[in-house]
Amino acid sequence: MLFEKIRRTQKPVFMFLGAVFALSFVFLGVGSGVGGISLGGLLGTNGSSGGSISGLNDKVRKNPGDSAAWLALADAYQADQQTDPALGAYQQYLQLKPDDVDTITLAAGLYEARAVDLSGQSGYWNALASQYQAASSAISSSASKLQSAFPSPVVASVQSPLQAKASAYQQQAQGDITAAITLWQRAIAISPNDSSFDRALYRDALAVQDYKTAYQAVKAVLKLEPDAPDKADLKSLAAQLKPLAQIGPTSSGP
């Protein structure tokens, strides 16, 4: 079965993640970036920032407890397509207004959207690295002098930095999905009867191979939506996830 195969191979599932997001809705929202975004970084000036962003930065600098200013700043950054500072500003707002479920869901969606972008970049660098191959396989066996002139270590030295870039992007994408999971769980705690949050939760949990969380979320959907049009599919998914849920989250290798 699909998830048993994933468990055995222990490989990341970001190709699956991209496909899922392409077919499902993506909220516009927030969180903190991978590695974190410092308050000082948020308050710094940016050459592409408009006057609104500059003015809002002044407001939150003078009054860090002004939640409305933080939210307006986050929205302004997002409107200006500056995702990273938008994420940080939303994070500051949610620290002040932790029960704002609408902004929590927006935050989770922005994490997801950024994860898709990061996953795409990871795929690009992996594809680029795969274009290189050991000279011994690319050169005829009769050309022994050429083989010795271009040994495998030379190819490896070209591939390694490309693979390192791919791995870094992949880890960042996984971090964003993990952050989204945390936000969906917060939303569920605030609005436990909204099954859309559980649906989003199991989707993201599958992407990072957190089968226990995914299983629990699928069960919650079945409970909240007894007449769901996709009930049969959900029950089948739950049956596949149940044995995997005993294992817990798996580590995603490069």
C-alpha positions, 0 to 999 in steps of 0.5 A: 500500500502507498503509505507502507511503501513510504514507511519502508523507503523513508524518503521525503514525500515533497513531490506528493506534497506539491501534488496535494497542494496543487489540487487543494485550496491554499489559504493566504497566511503566516508563521515564523520562517525556518530558522526564525525571523528576529524582531530586529530584522522585521523592523529594519528598512527594506528598499522595496518597502512602500510608505505604508510598511515604513510607517507601520514599522515605526508604529510597532517599533514605538509600541510592540504591544500594538496587535493591530499594527502588527497585523496591518504590517503583516498584511502590508508585507504580504501584499508587497509579496515579501513573504518572510517578513510577513511571516514574522509580523504575523508571528508577532501578532499571534503572540499578542492574539493567540486565539485569532483562529482566522489569522492562525489559519491564514498563517498555516496556509502561508507556511504551506505555500512557502513549503511548496515553493521551497520544495520546487527549488529543492527539486530543481537542484536535485534535477540539476545534480542528477545531470552529472554522472560518473565519467566511467559510465559516460565514456566508452570503456575503451577510452581508459585514458579519458576515464583516468583524466576525469575520475568520479571524484571530479563529478562528485565535487560538482554534484555535492554542492547542488545536492547540499542546496537541494537538501537545505531547501527540502529541510526548510520546506519540511520545517514550514509544514511542521509549523503549519501542523502546529497552527492547525492543531491550535485552530482545532483546539479553538474550534474543535467542530470545524472539520476543515482544520482536521482535513488540513492537518492530516494532509500536512501530517502525511507530507512529513510522514507523521502518521499518528497525527494524520490518523487521528485527524482522519478519525476526527473528520469521520466523526465530525462528518458522518455523511462525508461524500468521501467517507469511503476514501477516508475509511480506507485511508484510516485503515492504512494509517492505523498500523503506521500510527503505532510507529510515530513520525519518521525521519525524512532523509535527503 
